[in-house]
């Protein structure tokens, strides 16, 4: 496991292709960000992923802000079907 400077975000080889995830889950940071970018509220994301707390959702957003070049292609891939 690769720890990050974020409390809830880790990376694990072989889990979600090594992309950042919420610790203790297989939920990718990009999964959370894609939901927010498509109009979901923080509460809606936490409801959709019952294992996530609001704090973890906010931390995913903070991580994304600090790592946009790395994560934007993953987010775009998840939301591209919405442009059709």
Helices and strands as residue ranges (DSSP letters): E 2-3, E 9-11, G 16-18, E 21-22, H 29-37, H 42-48, H 54-66, H 68-79, G 80-83
